Amino acid sequence: MSGDRVVVGYTATDAGADALALGARLGAALGTSVHVVVVLPSPQGNVSIPTAASYDRLVEDTARGWLRDALARIGDPAGIRGHVRYAHDVSDGLVAAAEEFGAGLIVVGTGGGGPRGRHRLGTTAEELVHSAPVPVALAPEGARDVDPSVGLPRVTAAIGTRPGADLLLDTAVGVSRRAKAPVRLLSLAGVDLPDRVDASLTRLTGHAHAESVLESVRADLPAGIAAEAVVGTGSDIEDAVSRIEWQPGEIALVGSSRLAQPRRLFLGSTAGRILRALPVPMIVVPRTSEAS
């Protein structure tokens, strides 16, 4: 991740509490500061919002109250700061906050009434995973209930066979190194293939590719940090992801679609299907620029 800090998009909802809990845990694991941001709509150009100064103060005071209450519930808010910012929409405000604070990660909640432990993208998360210039962490429903003491027990990176995964692997290795957490490479090659494709041959190719990538990852990790590779199997992507063992507190990293502009996110169809079945937080990482 290009920046050292974490920005959390907060609202006084369960999804906001999920995002804050994940952001605080990632900040502690990575040894970095966390900036919790409530984005309020800019009154300029919006006739539906009263422009009286007293109303603006009331709205901002309410937002600051939400932040105080939320940070108080964390118990140990060292290194965590709350902010109120204004923007045309929440996603723009969070991207601007990431630039302001030098953050390399934006965290948002995705519960929104979805199944517990699963993701359901709301408007802000949807916009971020299709436009943000930095990685976006998606906190599933119930992330607020994960014991903070679990830290970051493992980093799983979903690798593909197409080129363009450099930044994904660099991010996974960087997070692993800073958090002193083992790395697991996950290949889903051979899953959800047309009937005419020899799935067994493709799975063998997936194993070979995963092992090849694993060797390069091991070379970049400090001594003592474990790395492994697994190949998912199942009737489709969702089934394969659900069959994989996931540890409480671990995170999964996926790369942005090859359709994305350089250093921008675009959540592709495979990543979207992984997200639907994933019981742990997902971080979506922008593609590497062709020139980099």
N, C-alpha and C positions, 0 to 999 in steps of 0.2 A: 504494500500500500504506500502511495506516494507521500502522504502526510503521516504525522505521528499520532494525531488525536482522533477522538471519536465524537461524532455529532449524533444525538438522539432526537428524533422527532417525537414530541410528547403531546398527548391530549389526555384529559381527565377521564379516560375510559379504560377498560380492561386491556385493549390493544396497546394503549399508551403505557400501561403498567408493564406489559410484556416487553415492550421496546426498552423501557428504562432498566428493567432487570437484566436483560441481555446486554445492553450497553455498559452497565456498571460492571458486569462480570467480565466482559471483554476488555474493558479498560484496566481492571485489576490484573487480568491474566497477561496483558501486553505491557503493563507498567506505564500506562499513559493516562492523560487527563481526559475527562468526558464532559462535553458541553450539551446540556439538555435544553432543547429549544422548543418553545411554543410559538408557532407562526400564526399571527393574526392577519386578517384581510386588510389590505391597504384601503382606506376610505376614499382615496382619490379615484375618481372615475367610476365609483360604485354608488349609484343613487339609492340603492336599497339600504345603505348603512347611514344612520344619522351622523352628521358631521359636528355636532356640538362637542366642545372640548370636555364637558363634564361626562358625556357618554364615553368618549375615547378613554378618559382616565378610569372610568368604571370597568371597562372591558380589560384594560391593561392591568389594573389592580386585581381583577378576578384571575387573570392568567398567572400573575405572580403568586397569588395565593395557592393556585394549583401546584405551581413549582415548589413552593415551600413545603406543602403537605407531602408531595411526592418524595422530595429529598429527605424529609424527616423519616419517612417510612423505610428508607434504605438502611438506616441505622448507623452507617459509617460513611458519610458523604465526602470524605477526604478525596480531593482531586476531581470532584464533580461540581459543576457550576450550572446554574439555571439562567436562561436568557429569554427575553421576549423580543421577537422580530416581526416586522411587517413585510408582506409581499402580496403580489397579485394572486398567487396560489401557494399552497403549502409546499409542494415539491420545489418550486422556484426558491422559496425562502430557505429550505434546507440545503439546497445546492449553494446558495449564497453564504449560508452560515458555515458550510464546509470550507469554502474559500476564505472566509473571514478568520476562522480559527485554525487554518492549516490542517484540516482533518483529512484523513485518508479513508474514512469509512463513515457511512450514514446508516443509522439503525432505525427501522420503523416496525411497528406491529402489524400483523396480518390476520389476527383472530377474527374480528368482525362477525361473530356469530357462527363461524365454521366449527367443525368437529374439534374436540379437545386434542391438542398435540398436533394439529394440522394447520395448513396455511389457507387463507382465503384473501386474495388481494383486494384491497379497497382502492379508491381513486388515487390517493397519494402514492401508495406502493406501486401501483400499476404504472403511473407516470414515471417514477424514479427508475424502475427496472427497464424502461424503454428510452431513457434519456440521460441518466446521471453520468458525469465524467469520472466518478470515483466508485469503488465497490459499495454495494448496498447490502446490508444484512437484514434479513426478514425474520422477525421473531414470531414463532407460531403461537396459537392459542395455548395458554397455560405456561408460557415461558416464565411468567412472574412467580411461579411456584417451584421452580428449580432451585435446589439448595445452592446458595452462592459458594459454599465451601467446595463444591465439585470442581470449581475452576474451569479449565479447558482441557479435558482429559485426552482429546484426540482431534486431529484435523483430517477430514476426509475430502479428497479432491476427485471430482468426477471427470475423468480424462476421456477424450475422444480420439479417433484415429485421424481426424483432419488436422492440418497445420493451423497455427494460431493460438496454441495453448501456452505459449511462453509466459505470459503475464500471470495466467492462472497458476502455473507451477511455481513461479517466483513468489507469488503471494502466499501460496500454501507453505512453502519452505520458510518464508519470512515470518509468518504467524507461528509456525512450529518452533522456529529458533527462539523467538521472543518469549513464547509461552512455555518453552521446554516441554512441548507436547509431541507425541508420536504422530507420524503421517501415515495415512492409508490412501492408496490410489484405488479408485473404483472404476472399472471398465464395464460398460454395458453393451459392448460390441457383441453382436449375435442375438440380442434380444429384440423381439418385435419385428422380425424380418419377414418378407413375403415368403409364401410356401415354396416358391421356386428356388430360393436361395438355400444353399447347404449351410444350415445353422451350425452344425458341429464343426465344420471347417472354419467358419467365421469366428466361433468361440476360441478355437485354437489360435487363430490370428490375434484375437483380443488378448489372450494370455501372453503371447509372445510380445505384443506391443506393450502391455502393462509392465511386464518384467523389464523390458528395455528402458521404459521411462523411469521405472523404479531405480535402476542403477544410477541414472543421472541425478535423481533426487537424493539418493544416499550420499553421493559425492559432495553435495552442497550442504548436508546437515552436519552439525557438530557431533563429535564422538559422544556416544551414549544415548542419542535420540533415535528411537526405532523407526523403521519404515517398512511397510508391507504393501502388497498389491492383491486385490481381490477382483474376481470377475462375476458380475451378477448374472443370474439365470432366472427365467420365468416366462410366463406366457406373453407378457408385455412389459413395458417400462415400469408401470405402476406396481405390477406383481413382483418384479425383480427387486425394486427398491424396498418393498414391504418384507421381502424374505431376508434382507440383509440385517445383521445385528448392529444396533445403534446404541451407544453408551449415553446415559443421561449427561447432558451438558456439552456433548461434542458438537462441532459445527461441520457443515458440508459446504464445499466451494464448487461452483460451476462457472464455466466461462460464458461470456456473452455470445450470442449468435454471430455467425460469420457475416450476417446481413448488416450488422452494426457498423456505424462509422467508426474510424479509428479512435480509440480511447473514449468510446461512448458505450453505454449499455444497450442491449436489445435482447430481451428474454425470448429465446427460441422455443420451438415446439417441444423439443426433447427436455430442455430445462424446465419448461412449464409442467410437463408430465411428471418429472422427478419431484417438483415442488408439491404437487397434489398429494403424493404418497409419503412425503418426507416427514418424519416425526421430530426432527431436530431443526435448529435454525439453519437457513441457507444464506450464503454470501454469494452474490452475483458479481463477477469480476469483468471489467471492460476488456475488450480485445487489445492486443498490442498493435501499435501503428505499424503499417508495412515498412515505414522508413526507420523504425527504431531497431 
